[in-house]
Amino acid sequence: MIKTNAVEIRNIMGRLVAKWYPEEGVIEIIIKGCRLQLIIPPRTQIRINRGEAPAKK
């Protein structure tokens, strides 16, 4: 999807993990070249947990 209204979703390490297109109600996740699109109904609240940084050894 090439759209200009995308909101980037990044993990705690700052790596891009998904893009959210609020006007279309779509979350796009690309993992190792495979695209997953989640279609979210309008006015659905989305909660994002960015996780925790891995412990340094």
Contact map, one row per residue, 1 for C-alpha under 8 A:
111000000000000000000000000000000000000000000000000000000
111100000000000000000000000000000000000000000000000000000
111111000000000000001000000000000000000000000000000000000
011111000000000000000000000000000000000000000000000000000
001111100000000000001110000000000000000000000000000000000
001111110000000000111100000000000000000000000000000000000
000011111000000000111100000000000000000000000000000000000
000001111100000111110000000000000000000000000000000000000
000000111110000111110000000000000000000000000000000000000
000000011111111111000000000000000000000000000000010000000
000000001111111110000000000000000000000000000000011000000
000000000111111000000000000000000000000000000000011110000
000000000111111000000000000000000000000000000000000010000
000000000111111100000000000000000000000000000000000000000
000000000111111110000000000000000000000000000000000000000
000000011110011111100000000000000000000000000000000000000
000000011110001111100000000011000000000000000000000000000
000000011100000111110000001111000000000000000000000000000
000001111000000111111000001110000000000000000000000000000
000001111000000001111100111100000000000000000000000000000
001011100000000000111111111100000000000000000000000000000
000011100000000000011111110000000000000000000000000000000
000010000000000000001111100000000000000000000000000000000
000000000000000000001111110000000000000000000000000000000
000000000000000000011111111000000000001111000000000000000
000000000000000000011101111100000000111100000000000000000
000000000000000001111000111110000000111100000000000000000
000000000000000001111000011111000011110000000000000000000
000000000000000011100000001111100011100000000000000000000
000000000000000011000000000111111111000000000000000000000
000000000000000000000000000011111110000000000000000000000
000000000000000000000000000001111100000000000000000000000
000000000000000000000000000001111110000000000000000000000
000000000000000000000000000001111111000000000000000000000
000000000000000000000000000111101111100000000000000000000
000000000000000000000000000111000111110000000000000000000
000000000000000000000000011110000011111000000000000000000
000000000000000000000000011100000001111100000000000000000
000000000000000000000000111000000000111110000000000000000
000000000000000000000000111000000000011111010000000000000
000000000000000000000000100000000000001111110000000000000
000000000000000000000000100000000000000111110000000000000
000000000000000000000000000000000000000011111000000000000
000000000000000000000000000000000000000111111100000000000
000000000000000000000000000000000000000000111110000000000
000000000000000000000000000000000000000000011111000000000
000000000000000000000000000000000000000000001111100000000
000000000000000000000000000000000000000000000111110000000
000000000000000000000000000000000000000000000011111000000
000000000111000000000000000000000000000000000001111100000
000000000011000000000000000000000000000000000000111110000
000000000001000000000000000000000000000000000000011111000
000000000001100000000000000000000000000000000000001111100
000000000000000000000000000000000000000000000000000111110
000000000000000000000000000000000000000000000000000011111
000000000000000000000000000000000000000000000000000001111
000000000000000000000000000000000000000000000000000000111
